[in-house]
Amino acid sequence: MGYVHHAQLALYLEEGRMDLFRKVGIDVSRLEKEGILLPVARMELRFKHPMRFGDVLSVVTRTEAPWDPGLVFRSRVYNQDKTLTASARVILVFADRETGALLQAGKTGFPDLFPADLKHFIIHP
């Protein structure tokens, strides 16, 4: 069987972040309606083991503190055999939907937009 193209990893990581947001009650569409976007500012990838077509992959995502000026995520991708296939560190920033200007977390209503439950997913590097 063939190998999964490396570009697919960015999509898997996005799904991991969206899953984390859903678990803690963060509505990304609400953020967008509030005029806040979370674009990727940086992505660091480490490929550890080949991913193959047909593999069943699991993405485990956690966030680091502090969160200003953005959110820092660490993810690990495992195959069905629990083999680590990739790890990543992704930084999202807060941006104004209309202007694209970067926002500081404290000025985005951060405490209201990000529930306390997120603290259960924080790792300290």
C-alpha positions as CSV (number, residue, x, y, z in Angstrom):
1,M,0.0,0.0,0.0
2,G,1.0,3.6,-0.5
3,Y,2.0,6.2,1.9
4,V,-0.1,9.1,3.1
5,H,1.2,12.4,1.6
6,H,2.9,14.6,4.2
7,A,0.5,17.6,3.4
8,Q,-2.4,15.5,4.8
9,L,-0.9,16.0,8.3
10,A,-2.0,19.6,8.4
11,L,-5.6,18.5,7.8
12,Y,-5.3,15.9,10.6
13,L,-3.9,18.5,13.0
14,E,-6.8,20.9,12.2
15,E,-9.3,18.1,13.0
16,G,-7.5,17.5,16.3
17,R,-7.8,21.2,17.2
18,M,-11.4,21.4,16.2
19,D,-12.1,18.3,18.3
20,L,-10.4,19.9,21.3
21,F,-12.5,23.0,20.8
22,R,-15.7,21.0,20.7
23,K,-14.8,19.0,23.8
24,V,-14.5,22.2,25.8
25,G,-17.4,24.0,24.3
26,I,-15.6,26.5,22.1
27,D,-17.7,27.4,19.1
28,V,-15.3,28.5,16.4
29,S,-18.2,29.8,14.3
30,R,-19.2,32.0,17.2
31,L,-15.6,33.4,17.3
32,E,-15.9,34.2,13.6
33,K,-19.3,35.9,14.1
34,E,-17.6,38.0,16.9
35,G,-15.1,39.0,14.2
36,I,-12.2,36.9,15.5
37,L,-10.3,34.5,13.3
38,L,-7.6,32.0,14.4
39,P,-5.1,31.7,11.5
40,V,-2.1,29.4,11.8
41,A,1.0,31.6,12.4
42,R,3.5,28.7,12.7
43,M,3.6,24.9,12.3
44,E,6.4,22.7,13.3
45,L,6.2,19.1,12.2
46,R,8.2,16.0,13.1
47,F,7.6,12.8,11.1
48,K,8.4,9.8,13.2
49,H,6.9,6.8,11.3
50,P,5.3,6.4,7.9
51,M,1.5,6.7,7.7
52,R,0.0,4.4,5.1
53,F,-3.2,4.3,3.2
54,G,-5.7,2.4,5.3
55,D,-4.1,3.3,8.7
56,V,-6.5,4.3,11.4
57,L,-5.0,7.4,12.9
58,S,-5.7,9.1,16.2
59,V,-4.7,12.7,17.0
60,V,-4.1,13.8,20.6
61,T,-4.0,17.5,21.0
62,R,-3.2,19.7,24.0
63,T,-2.6,23.4,24.4
64,E,0.2,25.2,26.2
65,A,-0.1,28.3,28.5
66,P,0.2,31.2,28.2
67,W,-2.2,32.1,25.4
68,D,-1.3,35.7,24.6
69,P,-0.9,36.6,21.8
70,G,-2.3,33.3,20.5
71,L,-2.9,29.6,21.2
72,V,-0.1,27.1,21.1
73,F,-1.0,23.5,20.4
74,R,1.0,20.3,20.7
75,S,-0.3,17.3,18.8
76,R,0.7,13.7,18.5
77,V,-0.6,11.3,15.8
78,Y,-0.7,7.6,16.4
79,N,-1.7,4.7,14.1
80,Q,-3.9,1.8,15.0
81,D,-0.9,0.0,16.5
82,K,-0.3,3.0,18.9
83,T,2.9,3.8,17.0
84,L,3.7,7.5,17.1
85,T,3.7,8.6,13.5
86,A,4.1,12.4,13.8
87,S,4.2,15.2,16.4
88,A,3.6,18.9,15.9
89,R,3.5,22.3,17.5
90,V,1.1,24.7,16.0
91,I,0.6,28.4,16.9
92,L,-2.7,30.1,16.1
93,V,-3.0,33.9,16.5
94,F,-6.1,36.0,17.0
95,A,-6.9,38.2,14.0
96,D,-9.7,40.7,13.2
97,R,-11.9,39.2,10.5
98,E,-12.4,42.5,8.7
99,T,-8.8,44.0,8.8
100,G,-6.6,40.9,9.3
101,A,-4.9,42.9,12.1
102,L,-3.5,40.8,15.0
103,L,-5.4,41.0,18.3
104,Q,-4.2,40.6,21.8
105,A,-6.1,37.8,23.7
106,G,-7.0,40.2,26.5
107,K,-8.8,42.5,24.0
108,T,-10.9,39.7,22.4
109,G,-13.0,38.9,25.5
110,F,-10.7,35.9,26.0
111,P,-12.1,34.8,29.4
112,D,-15.6,34.6,27.9
113,L,-14.7,33.0,24.6
114,F,-12.5,30.3,26.1
115,P,-14.0,28.3,28.9
116,A,-12.2,27.2,32.1
117,D,-12.5,23.6,30.9
118,L,-9.7,24.3,28.5
119,K,-7.3,24.2,31.5
120,H,-7.7,20.4,31.6
121,F,-6.0,20.3,28.2
122,I,-3.0,22.5,29.1
123,I,0.5,21.1,29.1
124,H,3.5,22.9,30.4
125,P,6.5,22.6,28.1
